Amino acid sequence: MKLLTNPETAEFFKDKDFIAKLQLLQTNPMQAMQEAKKDPRLAKVFEVLMGEMKGKPGMPGGPGGMPGRPGGMPGGMGGGMPGGMGGMPG
């Protein structure tokens, strides 16, 4: 794991409370995001991880994650629902 070798984050892993917060990311991501607002170490880990993900070539689909669709959802726009801007068909 690159976080263990990153000079900005390696020291964090000596703290058992921090490790518990990091494990919370797997079980309850929304709560982990709330914890990141309170704990600058967790926020730094998110920053490092996101930087790694942006730098990796060949991630499928680009920013949205769906192959060939920049918005991430079928239909294109980042609004959310297939075929539109996130609302109900008119």
Backbone as CSV, one residue per row, in Angstrom:
resi,resn,N_x,N_y,N_z,CA_x,CA_y,CA_z,C_x,C_y,C_z
1,MET,0.854,-1.180,0.000,0.000,0.000,0.000,0.895,1.236,0.000
2,LYS,0.651,2.132,-0.918,1.497,3.307,-1.056,1.366,4.269,0.111
3,LEU,0.263,4.194,0.844,0.102,5.070,1.989,1.146,4.788,3.065
4,LEU,1.572,3.541,3.148,2.573,3.169,4.150,3.964,3.674,3.798
5,THR,4.209,3.913,2.517,5.520,4.400,2.090,5.527,5.891,1.796
6,ASN,4.363,6.510,1.795,4.264,7.942,1.541,4.707,8.696,2.795
7,PRO,5.688,9.598,2.679,6.180,10.308,3.862,5.115,11.162,4.549
8,GLU,4.079,11.552,3.812,3.022,12.371,4.402,2.011,11.543,5.190
9,THR,1.928,10.231,4.938,0.902,9.414,5.576,1.445,8.244,6.394
10,ALA,2.692,7.877,6.222,3.245,6.682,6.862,3.120,6.716,8.389
11,GLU,3.358,7.855,8.980,3.312,7.971,10.449,1.907,7.719,10.998
12,PHE,0.885,7.986,10.196,-0.501,7.825,10.653,-0.782,6.393,11.090
13,PHE,-0.118,5.429,10.467,-0.419,4.015,10.691,0.143,3.480,12.007
14,LYS,0.814,4.328,12.765,1.282,3.942,14.100,0.187,4.142,15.147
15,ASP,-0.893,4.810,14.768,-1.987,5.136,15.678,-3.165,4.191,15.442
16,LYS,-3.505,3.383,16.459,-4.591,2.406,16.312,-5.943,3.078,16.088
17,ASP,-6.151,4.253,16.656,-7.411,4.971,16.431,-7.546,5.371,14.964
18,PHE,-6.432,5.789,14.376,-6.456,6.158,12.964,-6.768,4.943,12.093
19,ILE,-6.162,3.806,12.405,-6.410,2.583,11.636,-7.885,2.194,11.720
20,ALA,-8.485,2.354,12.901,-9.913,2.051,13.055,-10.754,2.973,12.173
21,LYS,-10.382,4.243,12.098,-11.105,5.182,11.241,-10.949,4.800,9.769
22,LEU,-9.770,4.346,9.411,-9.523,3.937,8.030,-10.346,2.693,7.683
23,GLN,-10.460,1.766,8.633,-11.267,0.569,8.414,-12.754,0.919,8.305
24,LEU,-13.142,2.004,8.926,-14.517,2.470,8.824,-14.883,2.792,7.376
25,LEU,-13.899,3.172,6.610,-14.117,3.464,5.195,-14.706,2.256,4.467
26,GLN,-14.298,1.058,4.847,-14.804,-0.148,4.205,-16.220,-0.492,4.662
27,THR,-16.509,-0.268,5.930,-17.803,-0.683,6.466,-18.870,0.394,6.372
28,ASN,-18.467,1.660,6.493,-19.424,2.762,6.463,-18.768,3.988,5.827
29,PRO,-18.700,4.017,4.497,-17.994,5.111,3.810,-18.540,6.504,4.130
30,MET,-19.848,6.614,4.307,-20.417,7.937,4.592,-19.940,8.459,5.954
31,GLN,-19.907,7.584,6.942,-19.408,7.995,8.253,-17.927,8.328,8.173
32,ALA,-17.178,7.567,7.376,-15.753,7.845,7.210,-15.536,9.231,6.605
33,MET,-16.392,9.621,5.686,-16.283,10.960,5.091,-16.537,12.032,6.150
34,GLN,-17.481,11.772,7.057,-17.730,12.715,8.150,-16.514,12.805,9.071
35,GLU,-15.897,11.656,9.347,-14.700,11.632,10.188,-13.560,12.404,9.531
36,ALA,-13.493,12.358,8.201,-12.425,13.064,7.478,-12.517,14.569,7.704
37,LYS,-13.741,15.055,7.942,-13.907,16.483,8.225,-13.328,16.854,9.581
38,LYS,-13.296,15.882,10.500,-12.803,16.130,11.852,-11.325,15.787,12.005
39,ASP,-10.846,14.842,11.218,-9.474,14.342,11.367,-8.678,14.664,10.111
40,PRO,-7.780,15.637,10.181,-7.019,16.028,8.992,-6.159,14.897,8.429
41,ARG,-5.809,13.900,9.246,-5.026,12.771,8.738,-5.840,11.959,7.744
42,LEU,-7.104,11.732,8.076,-7.974,10.968,7.184,-8.217,11.747,5.894
43,ALA,-8.375,13.038,6.023,-8.540,13.872,4.836,-7.297,13.791,3.943
44,LYS,-6.120,13.747,4.561,-4.873,13.651,3.794,-4.790,12.315,3.064
45,VAL,-5.244,11.234,3.710,-5.251,9.921,3.068,-6.154,9.948,1.841
46,PHE,-7.343,10.547,1.971,-8.238,10.659,0.821,-7.577,11.445,-0.304
47,GLU,-6.897,12.521,0.058,-6.210,13.351,-0.933,-5.144,12.539,-1.681
48,VAL,-4.355,11.775,-0.946,-3.302,10.964,-1.562,-3.907,9.885,-2.460
49,LEU,-4.944,9.204,-1.960,-5.586,8.153,-2.756,-6.199,8.706,-4.033
50,MET,-6.869,9.837,-3.946,-7.488,10.436,-5.128,-6.416,10.868,-6.124
51,GLY,-5.297,11.361,-5.626,-4.197,11.742,-6.506,-3.637,10.538,-7.243
52,GLU,-3.565,9.402,-6.555,-3.091,8.174,-7.202,-4.062,7.720,-8.268
53,MET,-5.348,7.780,-7.968,-6.354,7.325,-8.927,-6.355,8.190,-10.183
54,LYS,-6.173,9.495,-10.017,-6.150,10.394,-11.174,-4.943,10.135,-12.058
55,GLY,-3.844,9.723,-11.449,-2.616,9.531,-12.202,-2.501,8.195,-12.901
56,LYS,-3.410,7.247,-12.603,-3.300,5.921,-13.202,-3.870,5.920,-14.620
57,PRO,-3.084,5.502,-15.589,-3.613,5.396,-16.949,-4.503,4.162,-17.077
58,GLY,-5.434,4.233,-18.000,-6.241,3.069,-18.325,-7.400,2.814,-17.394
59,MET,-7.793,3.789,-16.570,-8.968,3.598,-15.738,-10.186,3.586,-16.655
60,PRO,-11.072,2.609,-16.529,-12.187,2.501,-17.468,-13.142,3.673,-17.396
61,GLY,-13.456,4.228,-18.541,-14.522,5.211,-18.644,-14.186,6.623,-18.236
62,GLY,-13.021,6.889,-17.784,-12.666,8.240,-17.410,-13.322,8.658,-16.103
63,PRO,-13.655,9.953,-15.967,-14.105,10.469,-14.690,-15.391,9.843,-14.170
64,GLY,-16.285,9.432,-15.046,-17.556,8.896,-14.579,-17.513,7.426,-14.250
65,GLY,-16.561,6.694,-14.749,-16.422,5.295,-14.425,-17.146,4.346,-15.365
66,MET,-17.996,4.826,-16.235,-18.694,3.963,-17.178,-17.947,4.023,-18.507
67,PRO,-17.625,2.894,-19.106,-16.877,2.912,-20.356,-17.542,3.750,-21.433
68,GLY,-16.797,4.689,-21.982,-17.261,5.483,-23.111,-18.233,6.586,-22.773
69,ARG,-18.520,6.796,-21.518,-19.496,7.821,-21.132,-18.867,8.763,-20.113
70,PRO,-18.632,10.017,-20.479,-17.974,10.922,-19.550,-18.785,11.227,-18.309
71,GLY,-20.110,11.146,-18.361,-20.921,11.496,-17.199,-21.060,10.382,-16.198
72,GLY,-20.744,9.169,-16.563,-20.808,8.078,-15.627,-22.093,7.279,-15.681
73,MET,-23.174,7.839,-16.159,-24.448,7.133,-16.244,-24.826,7.001,-17.712
74,PRO,-25.526,5.933,-18.088,-25.975,5.826,-19.475,-26.795,7.050,-19.849
75,GLY,-26.545,7.612,-20.980,-27.252,8.816,-21.396,-26.346,10.023,-21.429
76,GLY,-25.227,9.946,-20.763,-24.211,10.961,-20.945,-24.088,12.010,-19.868
77,MET,-25.064,12.835,-19.614,-24.909,13.960,-18.715,-24.701,13.469,-17.291
78,GLY,-23.996,14.228,-16.505,-23.726,13.858,-15.131,-24.916,13.982,-14.215
79,GLY,-26.098,14.279,-14.753,-27.288,14.500,-13.933,-27.758,13.290,-13.186
80,GLY,-27.577,12.109,-13.702,-27.882,10.940,-12.916,-28.769,9.923,-13.579
81,MET,-29.856,10.269,-14.174,-30.771,9.290,-14.732,-30.497,9.090,-16.220
82,PRO,-30.689,7.870,-16.738,-30.445,7.635,-18.165,-31.259,8.570,-19.038
83,GLY,-30.595,9.192,-19.989,-31.279,9.985,-20.991,-31.518,11.431,-20.635
84,GLY,-31.102,11.905,-19.500,-31.463,13.283,-19.189,-30.538,13.986,-18.232
85,MET,-31.053,15.052,-17.683,-30.289,15.907,-16.792,-30.614,15.617,-15.332
86,GLY,-31.234,14.504,-15.046,-31.486,14.153,-13.665,-32.941,14.275,-13.266
87,GLY,-33.808,14.744,-14.158,-35.214,14.896,-13.811,-36.062,13.813,-14.474
88,MET,-37.349,13.912,-14.286,-38.291,12.978,-14.888,-38.573,13.404,-16.321
89,PRO,-38.872,12.446,-17.216,-39.196,12.813,-18.592,-40.423,13.710,-18.634
90,GLY,-40.382,14.718,-19.515,-41.415,15.733,-19.534,-42.545,15.420,-20.357
